[in-house]
Amino acid sequence: MTPNIPPATLVIYILVAVMHIESRLLLRGCNQLLFSLHFLIDLLVEDYNNTAKSQGKLIAKLVPMDTCIVVWRLALKPSHKAFICCPKCSTCYPNNRLDSCPKLCISKPLSTQQLCGQHFQKPCNIYGHSHNIPVCPFLYHNFKEWLGEILCCPGMEDMMDCSFSLSPDGTMGDIWDAPGLYEIPGPNGCPFIHRYPDNKGHYLFSFNMDGFNPFQLKQAGQSATVMGLYMVCLNLPPEMHFKPKNMFLAGIIPGPKEPLMVEINNFLQPLVNDLLESYETGMYYTCTWKYPNGRKTRSALALIICNLPAAHQALSFTRPQSTNFCSYCKLQLKDINNLDVSSWESCSCEEH
């Protein structure tokens, strides 16, 4: 948040932000509200003495006419990377608003090896003015920024930095009773999860992606699919895992159709890059709630928790209708009725 905001101005900021975010008032309506409050302050301070009048004028001057500025000054807008994705082949191009993105898709899909050539933008009339907007925008939420915000919340580090151990009697009552989590290697070859100095955090995450109809499941509604990309920090207590405020929404893949299996990596690439950096070199935060002098963290992806079609798509496994339909054994589709478990030859790590 921008420092040194006068209390009266801060109240106006919060009012407009609540109307926009909680009450879903459109930006145009919020801008009109800002203008009305600005005009009201000017009227109220006209009959005051010079000192009070000057203070009122200062407050009015600090009230912007654009709601986006209010959201920015209150640090309510998450840090993200903007992409324009091709509606035909799902290739993603960075959208930095500097006209560095080509007007047509220059990708060559592996299936055809021919230039895609699809248009990225479409004309749109906004408040009587014609603009070209992306057909399929994709926003990726910055993982490093999100984790930093979580570490700045009171009490979160105490929960995330607690030690874990296997159940003594082998009973699995929590994800941390699974031995596999303790076998995940770190970048130095040592176990990723073991006792580290207090100011170093090692965090494991699970990943999920799933499609949903943004128009809801109505009989007369439109049929479309968008996909959410989510992550959950496993270091938190189980009852805290799936609270919306603790989940990382990496992005929402635009519809109206799901990307093909060979296209999903275009949307996962930014997340993979962030996780790779966090795992190999770590991320340093200059200040957190518990460590005002800064700390270093590393993060790793431990689990992918999806339904079968989404898991196959995320991991680039073949679909259940393909010849080699199983991702764990070598059983083929022609032998799908074979129920003799002992005859199911498991895949090696390399084959898997």
C-alpha positions as CSV (number, residue, x, y, z in Angstrom):
1,M,0.0,0.0,0.0
2,T,1.1,3.6,-0.7
3,P,2.4,5.0,2.6
4,N,1.2,8.3,4.2
5,I,-2.4,8.3,3.0
6,P,-4.5,10.6,5.2
7,P,-7.2,8.7,7.2
8,A,-10.1,10.5,5.4
9,T,-8.7,9.7,2.0
10,L,-8.0,6.1,3.1
11,V,-11.7,5.8,4.1
12,I,-12.7,6.9,0.6
13,Y,-10.3,4.3,-0.9
14,I,-11.7,1.5,1.2
15,L,-15.3,2.5,0.4
16,V,-14.7,2.5,-3.3
17,A,-12.7,-0.8,-3.2
18,V,-15.5,-2.5,-1.2
19,M,-18.1,-1.3,-3.7
20,H,-16.0,-2.6,-6.6
21,I,-14.8,-5.9,-5.2
22,E,-17.5,-7.0,-2.8
23,S,-20.6,-5.3,-4.3
24,R,-19.4,-5.9,-7.9
25,L,-20.0,-2.3,-8.9
26,L,-18.5,-1.7,-12.4
27,L,-15.5,0.5,-12.9
28,R,-17.6,3.1,-14.6
29,G,-19.9,3.3,-11.5
30,C,-16.9,3.4,-9.1
31,N,-15.4,6.3,-11.2
32,Q,-18.7,8.2,-10.8
33,L,-18.6,7.5,-7.1
34,L,-15.1,8.9,-6.9
35,F,-16.1,12.0,-8.8
36,S,-19.1,12.5,-6.5
37,L,-17.0,12.2,-3.3
38,H,-14.4,14.6,-4.8
39,F,-17.2,17.1,-5.6
40,L,-18.8,16.7,-2.1
41,I,-15.5,17.4,-0.3
42,D,-15.0,20.5,-2.3
43,L,-18.5,21.7,-1.3
44,L,-18.0,20.9,2.4
45,V,-14.8,22.8,2.8
46,E,-15.9,26.0,1.1
47,D,-17.3,27.5,4.4
48,Y,-14.3,26.4,6.6
49,N,-11.4,28.6,7.7
50,N,-8.3,28.7,5.6
51,T,-6.5,25.9,7.5
52,A,-9.4,23.5,7.4
53,K,-10.1,24.5,3.8
54,S,-6.5,23.8,2.7
55,Q,-6.6,20.4,4.4
56,G,-9.9,19.6,2.7
57,K,-8.5,20.6,-0.6
58,L,-5.5,18.3,0.0
59,I,-7.8,15.4,0.7
60,A,-9.8,16.1,-2.4
61,K,-6.6,16.3,-4.5
62,L,-5.6,12.9,-3.2
63,V,-8.9,11.3,-4.4
64,P,-8.2,10.0,-8.0
65,M,-10.8,9.8,-10.7
66,D,-9.8,6.3,-11.7
67,T,-10.8,3.2,-9.6
68,C,-7.8,1.3,-10.9
69,I,-5.5,3.8,-9.2
70,V,-7.3,3.2,-5.9
71,V,-6.9,-0.6,-6.3
72,W,-3.2,-0.1,-7.1
73,R,-2.6,2.3,-4.1
74,L,-4.2,-0.2,-1.7
75,A,-2.1,-3.1,-3.2
76,L,-5.2,-5.1,-3.9
77,K,-4.3,-6.1,-7.5
78,P,-2.2,-9.3,-7.6
79,S,1.0,-9.4,-9.5
80,H,0.5,-11.3,-12.8
81,K,2.0,-11.9,-16.2
82,A,-0.3,-11.3,-19.1
83,F,-0.3,-13.5,-22.2
84,I,-2.3,-13.6,-25.4
85,C,-3.0,-17.2,-26.4
86,C,-3.9,-18.3,-29.9
87,P,-7.6,-19.4,-30.1
88,K,-6.6,-22.1,-32.6
89,C,-3.4,-23.7,-31.3
90,S,-3.1,-22.3,-27.8
91,T,0.4,-20.9,-28.2
92,C,0.9,-18.1,-25.6
93,Y,2.7,-14.9,-26.3
94,P,3.7,-12.3,-23.6
95,N,1.4,-9.3,-23.6
96,N,3.5,-6.4,-22.3
97,R,1.4,-3.7,-24.1
98,L,4.4,-2.6,-26.1
99,D,3.2,-4.1,-29.4
100,S,5.9,-6.8,-29.1
101,C,3.3,-9.5,-29.8
102,P,2.7,-10.4,-33.5
103,K,-0.7,-9.7,-35.0
104,L,-0.9,-13.3,-36.3
105,C,0.2,-16.6,-34.6
106,I,3.6,-17.6,-36.0
107,S,3.6,-21.0,-34.3
108,K,3.9,-24.3,-36.2
109,P,2.0,-27.1,-34.6
110,L,3.8,-30.4,-34.5
111,S,0.8,-32.2,-36.1
112,T,0.9,-30.1,-39.3
113,Q,4.2,-28.1,-39.2
114,Q,2.4,-25.3,-41.0
115,L,2.2,-21.7,-39.9
116,C,-0.9,-21.2,-37.8
117,G,-1.7,-17.7,-38.9
118,Q,-4.6,-17.2,-36.6
119,H,-5.6,-13.6,-35.6
120,F,-5.1,-12.7,-32.0
121,Q,-7.3,-9.6,-31.6
122,K,-10.9,-8.6,-32.3
123,P,-12.5,-5.1,-32.5
124,C,-14.5,-4.0,-29.5
125,N,-16.5,-0.8,-28.8
126,I,-15.8,0.5,-25.3
127,Y,-17.6,3.7,-24.2
128,G,-18.1,4.7,-27.9
129,H,-14.5,4.1,-28.8
130,S,-13.2,1.3,-31.0
131,H,-10.4,-0.8,-29.5
132,N,-8.6,-4.0,-30.5
133,I,-8.6,-6.5,-27.6
134,P,-7.2,-10.0,-27.3
135,V,-9.5,-12.8,-28.3
136,C,-8.1,-15.2,-25.6
137,P,-6.2,-13.4,-22.8
138,F,-4.5,-15.5,-20.2
139,L,-3.2,-14.1,-16.8
140,Y,-0.7,-16.0,-14.8
141,H,-0.5,-15.2,-11.1
142,N,3.1,-14.7,-10.0
143,F,4.0,-17.5,-7.6
144,K,6.8,-15.7,-5.9
145,E,4.6,-12.7,-5.1
146,W,1.8,-14.9,-3.8
147,L,4.1,-16.9,-1.5
148,G,5.6,-13.6,-0.2
149,E,2.1,-12.4,0.7
150,I,1.3,-15.6,2.5
151,L,4.5,-15.4,4.6
152,C,3.6,-11.8,5.6
153,C,0.3,-13.0,7.1
154,P,0.5,-13.3,11.0
155,G,0.8,-16.9,12.2
156,M,1.2,-18.5,8.7
157,E,5.0,-19.1,9.1
158,D,4.5,-20.9,12.4
159,M,2.1,-23.3,10.8
160,M,4.1,-23.8,7.6
161,D,7.5,-24.3,9.4
162,C,6.4,-26.9,11.9
163,S,8.2,-30.3,11.7
164,F,6.7,-33.5,10.3
165,S,7.2,-37.1,11.0
166,L,5.8,-40.5,10.0
167,S,3.0,-42.1,12.1
168,P,4.7,-44.4,14.6
169,D,2.2,-47.3,14.0
170,G,2.1,-46.9,10.2
171,T,-1.5,-45.5,10.3
172,M,-2.0,-42.9,7.6
173,G,-4.2,-40.1,9.0
174,D,-2.5,-37.3,7.1
175,I,-0.6,-36.7,3.8
176,W,2.6,-36.4,5.9
177,D,2.2,-40.1,7.0
178,A,3.2,-41.1,3.4
179,P,6.9,-42.1,3.3
180,G,7.2,-40.9,-0.3
181,L,7.2,-37.2,0.8
182,Y,10.3,-37.7,2.8
183,E,12.1,-39.3,-0.1
184,I,11.8,-36.3,-2.4
185,P,15.4,-35.2,-3.1
186,G,16.5,-31.6,-2.8
187,P,18.8,-29.8,-5.3
188,N,21.8,-30.9,-3.3
189,G,20.8,-34.6,-3.2
190,C,19.7,-34.5,0.4
191,P,16.0,-35.0,1.3
192,F,14.0,-31.9,0.5
193,I,12.1,-32.2,3.8
194,H,14.4,-32.3,6.9
195,R,15.5,-30.0,9.7
196,Y,16.8,-26.7,8.3
197,P,17.9,-23.5,10.1
198,D,14.9,-21.5,11.4
199,N,15.1,-18.8,8.7
200,K,14.9,-21.3,5.8
201,G,11.6,-22.6,4.6
202,H,11.1,-25.7,2.5
203,Y,7.5,-26.1,1.2
204,L,5.7,-28.8,-0.7
205,F,2.7,-28.2,-2.9
206,S,0.0,-30.3,-4.6
207,F,-1.3,-29.3,-8.0
208,N,-4.8,-29.6,-9.4
209,M,-6.4,-28.6,-12.7
210,D,-10.0,-29.1,-13.7
211,G,-12.5,-27.7,-16.2
212,F,-15.8,-26.1,-15.5
213,N,-18.7,-24.4,-17.3
214,P,-18.5,-20.6,-16.6
215,F,-22.2,-20.3,-17.5
216,Q,-23.1,-22.9,-14.9
217,L,-25.0,-26.2,-15.6
218,K,-28.2,-24.7,-17.0
219,Q,-30.2,-26.6,-19.5
220,A,-30.6,-23.6,-21.8
221,G,-27.2,-22.2,-20.9
222,Q,-24.2,-22.0,-23.2
223,S,-21.8,-24.8,-23.4
224,A,-18.2,-23.8,-22.7
225,T,-15.2,-25.0,-20.7
226,V,-12.5,-23.0,-18.9
227,M,-9.8,-24.7,-16.7
228,G,-8.5,-23.5,-13.4
229,L,-4.9,-24.2,-12.3
230,Y,-4.6,-24.4,-8.5
231,M,-1.9,-25.3,-5.9
232,V,-2.2,-26.1,-2.2
233,C,0.6,-25.8,0.4
234,L,0.9,-29.2,2.1
235,N,2.9,-27.7,5.0
236,L,-0.3,-26.1,6.3
237,P,-2.5,-28.1,8.7
238,P,-5.1,-30.2,6.8
239,E,-8.0,-28.0,7.9
240,M,-6.2,-25.0,6.3
241,H,-5.4,-26.6,2.9
242,F,-8.5,-25.7,0.9
243,K,-9.5,-22.4,2.4
244,P,-9.7,-20.1,-0.6
245,K,-7.4,-17.5,1.0
246,N,-4.7,-20.2,1.3
247,M,-4.9,-21.6,-2.2
248,F,-2.8,-20.4,-5.1
249,L,-4.8,-19.8,-8.3
250,A,-2.1,-19.9,-10.9
251,G,-4.4,-19.0,-13.7
252,I,-7.6,-19.8,-15.6
253,I,-7.2,-21.2,-19.1
254,P,-9.7,-19.4,-21.4
255,G,-12.3,-21.3,-23.3
256,P,-14.6,-22.0,-24.9
257,K,-12.9,-25.4,-25.4
258,E,-10.2,-27.3,-23.5
259,P,-6.7,-27.2,-25.0
260,L,-5.5,-30.4,-26.5
261,M,-3.0,-32.5,-24.6
262,V,-0.1,-31.3,-26.6
263,E,-1.2,-27.6,-26.0
264,I,-1.6,-27.7,-22.2
265,N,2.2,-27.1,-21.7
266,N,1.8,-23.6,-23.1
267,F,-0.3,-22.6,-20.1
268,L,1.8,-24.6,-17.5
269,Q,5.1,-23.2,-18.7
270,P,5.1,-20.0,-16.5
271,L,4.3,-22.1,-13.4
272,V,7.0,-24.6,-14.2
273,N,9.5,-21.8,-14.6
274,D,8.6,-20.3,-11.2
275,L,8.7,-23.7,-9.4
276,L,12.0,-24.6,-11.1
277,E,13.6,-21.4,-9.9
278,S,12.2,-21.8,-6.4
279,Y,13.4,-25.4,-6.2
280,E,16.9,-25.0,-7.6
281,T,18.0,-21.5,-6.5
282,G,15.4,-20.6,-3.9
283,M,13.6,-17.3,-3.4
284,Y,14.7,-14.7,-1.0
285,Y,12.3,-12.4,0.8
286,T,13.7,-9.3,2.4
287,C,11.0,-9.2,5.1
288,T,8.3,-11.6,6.4
289,W,6.1,-11.5,9.4
290,K,8.3,-13.7,11.5
291,Y,11.7,-12.7,10.0
292,P,11.9,-8.9,9.6
293,N,15.5,-9.3,8.4
294,G,14.5,-11.7,5.6
295,R,14.6,-15.4,4.8
296,K,15.1,-17.8,2.0
297,T,12.6,-20.4,0.9
298,R,12.4,-23.3,-1.6
299,S,9.3,-24.9,-3.0
300,A,8.6,-28.2,-4.8
301,L,5.7,-29.9,-6.4
302,A,5.0,-33.1,-4.6
303,L,1.6,-34.3,-5.8
304,I,-0.8,-33.9,-8.7
305,I,-4.3,-34.5,-7.6
306,C,-6.8,-34.5,-10.5
307,N,-9.5,-36.8,-11.9
308,L,-8.2,-39.3,-14.4
309,P,-8.6,-37.2,-17.7
310,A,-7.1,-34.1,-16.1
311,A,-4.2,-36.1,-14.7
312,H,-3.4,-37.6,-18.0
313,Q,-3.6,-34.2,-19.7
314,A,-1.4,-32.5,-17.1
315,L,1.3,-35.3,-17.2
316,S,1.0,-35.8,-20.9
317,F,-0.1,-39.4,-20.5
318,T,-2.1,-41.1,-23.2
319,R,-5.9,-41.0,-22.9
320,P,-7.9,-43.9,-21.4
321,Q,-9.1,-44.9,-24.9
322,S,-5.5,-45.3,-26.3
323,T,-3.6,-48.5,-26.8
324,N,-1.4,-48.0,-23.8
325,F,-4.2,-46.6,-21.6
326,C,-2.6,-47.2,-18.2
327,S,0.1,-44.9,-16.8
328,Y,1.4,-47.4,-14.3
329,C,1.5,-50.7,-16.0
330,K,2.0,-52.1,-19.6
331,L,-1.5,-53.5,-19.9
332,Q,-2.9,-52.6,-23.3
333,L,-6.5,-51.8,-24.3
334,K,-7.1,-55.1,-26.0
335,D,-6.4,-56.8,-22.6
336,I,-8.5,-54.5,-20.5
337,N,-10.7,-57.4,-19.3
338,N,-7.6,-59.1,-17.8
339,L,-8.3,-58.9,-14.1
340,D,-5.2,-61.0,-13.1
341,V,-3.2,-58.4,-11.1
342,S,-0.1,-60.6,-11.1
343,S,0.1,-60.4,-14.9
344,W,0.2,-56.6,-14.9
345,E,3.8,-55.7,-15.6
346,S,4.7,-52.4,-13.9
347,C,6.4,-49.6,-15.9
348,S,9.9,-48.6,-14.8
349,C,10.7,-45.0,-13.8
350,E,12.1,-44.3,-17.2
351,E,9.1,-45.9,-19.0
352,H,6.7,-44.1,-16.7
